[in-house]
Amino acid sequence: MLVVIALLGRSTWGAYEKNQISATARRAAEADLAELEARKQAMEQSIKAFQSEGGIEKAIRQKFQVVKPGEEMIVVVPEKPPK
């Protein structure tokens, strides 16, 4: 009877350990999925921005520091604080 109890206890412990490993793996997979979904949303927003003329122009201006012909740079200088 003691041998049967020991074997049942051992198999129960093995099932418990496998359950813990599976739960840890599931949490990691869910975290990865959430990260991938966030990246997907960001990529979709970038794609939408590039589908418009204004979005393409904005990206080019930011990346290459270009201006349209006739545009000039304006430098705003803050006033000196009164003493």
N, C-alpha and C positions, 0 to 999 in steps of 0.2 A: 504494500500500500504506500509506503514511504517513497519507493522508487517511482511510482505512478505520479505522485504529488510533485516530486522533483522534476520529472519530465514535463508535466503540465506547467509548472512554474517557469521552467527554462523556456519553453515555447511562448508562454505569455510575455516573458521579459523580451524575447526576441521580437515579437510583434510590436511591443511598446517602443523599442529602439527604432524599428523601421518606421513607425508612425512619427516619431520625433524627427527623424531624418527627412521624411516626406514633407512634414510641416515646414521645416526650415527651407527646403528647396522650393516649396510653393511660395513662401513669403519673398524669397529672392526673385523668383520668376515674376511675381506680381509687381515688385518694385521695378524690374527691368521693363515690364510691359507699360507701366505708368510713364517711365522715362521715354520710351519709344513713342508713346502716344503724344506726349508733349512735344517731342521733336517733330513728329508728323504735322501737328498743328502749326508749328513755327514755319515749317517748310511750305505748307499750303498757303500761309499768309504771305510768304515771300513770293510764291508763284503768282498769287493774285496781284501783288504789287507790280510785278514785272509784266503783267498783261495789259497795263495801262500806259499811255504815253508819259504821264506825269511820273509814274513809278520808275520807268526806265530812265528818264531824265534825272530824277533824284539820285538814283544809284550811280549813274555816270558822274554826276557832279561830286558826289561824296568820294568816290574811289579815285578819280583822276584829277580833281580840282580844276575843272574847266568852267568857262563862262560862255555865254552867248555873245555873238558880235554886238558891240555897242554897250555892253554892260560894264559898269565900273565898280571898283571896290570902295566901300564906305567904311571908314574907321571911326568908331564911336569912342571918344575920349571922355572919361568921367570928369565932372567938375572937381576942382580942388575943394575939400571941405573948409568951411570958414573957421578961422582961428579965434 
